[in-house]
Amino acid sequence: MVHAKMLEKISSAPGFIAALDQSGGSTPKALSLYGISDSDYQGDEEMFRLMHAMRVRIMKAPAFTGEKVIGAILFERTMDGDVDGQPVPSYLWEKRGVVPFLKVDKGLEAEQNGVQMMKAMPDLDALLVRGREKGIFGTKMRSVIAEADKAGIAAVVKQQFEVGRQIIGQGLMPIIEPEVSIKSPTKEEAEAILRDEIAQQLDKLPAGENVMLKLTIPTVADFYAPLIAHKSVIRVVALSGGYTTADACEKLSHNRGMIASFSRALTEKLRVSMSDAEFNSSLAETIDQIYAASVNKG
């Protein structure tokens, strides 16, 4: 069973979800944007230690609380880490009022039929059990759509929902994330196919089985309104997809009922060289900006 108080917060509280889940191949780029080059560390262990230090700095910032940040998506190593001696998931929920999610996918397959499917996850059940025991509420898993290929998009959505039902079976809330690339030359057409495929899968869910959706901000404002209104959808969140913070927030502000789940757009202005006061002030400004785009819809 999902945690009732966490479910209530994620379902209805104003705010957005922070994505702190860069992993593996994306970590060097995230550190580089933060001001730490690959010449500043040696080996994966030191790289992940520096990444964890950045995330801890974010999680401990005064503005990073459940008042505006209702959830946070964690990389597996972050889930297994701690903040001041307290496991990250319990720190987030008990000290900050932020609902913890876990990124569970193992990366992407090579592109085929205009999409990248998720790699196999043979150890998923064990990871889900471990996450649940650590206080994780839900999960996130990402596929990528590059072209408006109906067969490819149908396959991505089918895989997402199959794994999603496995996650529901372990008592966790899945975030289904079939990302449409913002660079796609057929983005709008891909979104039309995607909306139909997701709606079909949602209609097949048994009563009482619910999911969240994480989608690229659509080309047409309010395009995902039918999905937001679906009885099996707890919440629809938006990925920033490579847009700047300003662009992502501006586009999101035109989509009612959709809240942010930003990664790079959340940390865009943060630098390792900042004093704590500068860091906290910059993060607070960005949190306010993303919060406003998530809740203030014209």
Solvent accessible surface area in square Angstrom, and as a share of the most:
residue,aa,sasa,rsa
1,M,206,0.92
2,V,38,0.22
3,H,78,0.35
4,A,77,0.60
5,K,145,0.61
6,M,7,0.03
7,L,49,0.24
8,E,118,0.53
9,K,43,0.18
10,I,0,0.00
11,S,43,0.28
12,S,79,0.51
13,A,22,0.17
14,P,76,0.48
15,G,0,0.00
16,F,0,0.00
17,I,0,0.00
18,A,0,0.00
19,A,2,0.01
20,L,3,0.02
21,D,10,0.05
22,Q,29,0.13
23,S,21,0.14
24,G,37,0.35
25,G,78,0.75
26,S,52,0.34
27,T,0,0.00
28,P,50,0.32
29,K,118,0.50
30,A,10,0.08
31,L,0,0.00
32,S,64,0.42
33,L,77,0.38
34,Y,8,0.03
35,G,46,0.44
36,I,14,0.07
37,S,49,0.32
38,D,107,0.55
39,S,97,0.63
40,D,83,0.43
41,Y,24,0.09
42,Q,158,0.70
43,G,52,0.50
44,D,90,0.47
45,E,119,0.53
46,E,59,0.27
47,M,12,0.05
48,F,24,0.10
49,R,140,0.51
50,L,34,0.17
51,M,2,0.01
52,H,41,0.18
53,A,55,0.42
54,M,6,0.03
55,R,5,0.02
56,V,27,0.16
57,R,51,0.19
58,I,1,0.00
59,M,0,0.00
60,K,89,0.38
61,A,2,0.01
62,P,93,0.59
63,A,30,0.23
64,F,0,0.00
65,T,38,0.22
66,G,10,0.09
67,E,132,0.59
68,K,53,0.23
69,V,0,0.00
70,I,0,0.00
71,G,0,0.00
72,A,0,0.00
73,I,0,0.00
74,L,0,0.00
75,F,28,0.12
76,E,43,0.19
77,R,107,0.39
78,T,1,0.01
79,M,0,0.00
80,D,68,0.35
81,G,18,0.18
82,D,70,0.36
83,V,1,0.01
84,D,111,0.58
85,G,66,0.64
86,Q,34,0.15
87,P,70,0.44
88,V,0,0.00
89,P,1,0.00
90,S,27,0.17
91,Y,19,0.07
92,L,0,0.00
93,W,61,0.21
94,E,120,0.54
95,K,127,0.54
96,R,44,0.16
97,G,24,0.23
98,V,0,0.00
99,V,0,0.00
100,P,0,0.00
101,F,0,0.00
102,L,1,0.01
103,K,34,0.14
104,V,1,0.01
105,D,10,0.05
106,K,105,0.44
107,G,26,0.25
108,L,40,0.20
109,E,78,0.35
110,A,86,0.67
111,E,98,0.44
112,Q,136,0.60
113,N,86,0.44
114,G,11,0.11
115,V,4,0.02
116,Q,50,0.22
117,M,54,0.24
118,M,3,0.01
119,K,88,0.37
120,A,80,0.62
121,M,26,0.11
122,P,121,0.76
123,D,101,0.52
124,L,4,0.02
125,D,64,0.33
126,A,69,0.53
127,L,12,0.06
128,L,0,0.00
129,V,48,0.28
130,R,82,0.30
131,G,0,0.00
132,R,98,0.36
133,E,135,0.60
134,K,68,0.29
135,G,32,0.31
136,I,7,0.03
137,F,4,0.02
138,G,0,0.00
139,T,0,0.00
140,K,13,0.05
141,M,0,0.00
142,R,83,0.30
143,S,0,0.00
144,V,16,0.09
145,I,0,0.00
146,A,24,0.18
147,E,66,0.29
148,A,32,0.25
149,D,47,0.25
150,K,128,0.54
151,A,67,0.52
152,G,1,0.01
153,I,0,0.00
154,A,32,0.25
155,A,39,0.30
156,V,0,0.00
157,V,0,0.00
158,K,111,0.47
159,Q,35,0.15
160,Q,0,0.00
161,F,6,0.03
162,E,97,0.43
163,V,19,0.11
164,G,1,0.01
165,R,110,0.40
166,Q,69,0.31
167,I,0,0.00
168,I,36,0.18
169,G,67,0.65
170,Q,41,0.18
171,G,14,0.13
172,L,5,0.02
173,M,8,0.04
174,P,0,0.00
175,I,0,0.00
176,I,0,0.00
177,E,4,0.02
178,P,0,0.00
179,E,19,0.09
180,V,0,0.00
181,S,24,0.15
182,I,44,0.22
183,K,177,0.75
184,S,13,0.08
185,P,111,0.70
186,T,40,0.23
187,K,22,0.09
188,E,87,0.39
189,E,95,0.43
190,A,0,0.00
191,E,3,0.01
192,A,43,0.34
193,I,36,0.18
194,L,0,0.00
195,R,69,0.25
196,D,79,0.41
197,E,15,0.07
198,I,0,0.00
199,A,32,0.25
200,Q,96,0.43
201,Q,31,0.14
202,L,0,0.00
203,D,101,0.52
204,K,141,0.60
205,L,12,0.06
206,P,54,0.34
207,A,105,0.82
208,G,73,0.70
209,E,35,0.16
210,N,45,0.23
211,V,1,0.00
212,M,0,0.00
213,L,0,0.00
214,K,7,0.03
215,L,0,0.00
216,T,1,0.01
217,I,1,0.01
218,P,9,0.06
219,T,78,0.46
220,V,69,0.39
221,A,53,0.41
222,D,33,0.17
223,F,33,0.14
224,Y,3,0.01
225,A,46,0.35
226,P,75,0.47
227,L,2,0.01
228,I,49,0.25
229,A,85,0.66
230,H,32,0.14
231,K,164,0.70
232,S,5,0.04
233,V,15,0.08
234,I,38,0.19
235,R,37,0.14
236,V,0,0.00
237,V,0,0.00
238,A,0,0.00
239,L,10,0.05
240,S,6,0.04
241,G,25,0.24
242,G,37,0.35
243,Y,43,0.16
244,T,68,0.39
245,T,2,0.01
246,A,60,0.47
247,D,68,0.35
248,A,0,0.00
249,C,9,0.06
250,E,98,0.44
251,K,72,0.31
252,L,0,0.00
253,S,30,0.19
254,H,99,0.44
255,N,4,0.02
256,R,149,0.55
257,G,41,0.39
258,M,1,0.00
259,I,5,0.03
260,A,0,0.00
261,S,1,0.01
262,F,0,0.00
263,S,29,0.19
264,R,100,0.36
265,A,1,0.00
266,L,1,0.00
267,T,17,0.10
268,E,59,0.26
269,K,94,0.40
270,L,2,0.01
271,R,95,0.35
272,V,65,0.37
273,S,100,0.64
274,M,43,0.19
275,S,56,0.36
276,D,95,0.49
277,A,75,0.58
278,E,97,0.44
279,F,0,0.00
280,N,43,0.22
281,S,59,0.38
282,S,15,0.10
283,L,0,0.00
284,A,29,0.23
285,E,109,0.49
286,T,5,0.03
287,I,0,0.00
288,D,69,0.36
289,Q,61,0.27
290,I,0,0.00
291,Y,47,0.18
292,A,39,0.30
293,A,7,0.05
294,S,6,0.04
295,V,50,0.29
296,N,98,0.50
297,K,49,0.21
298,G,107,1.03
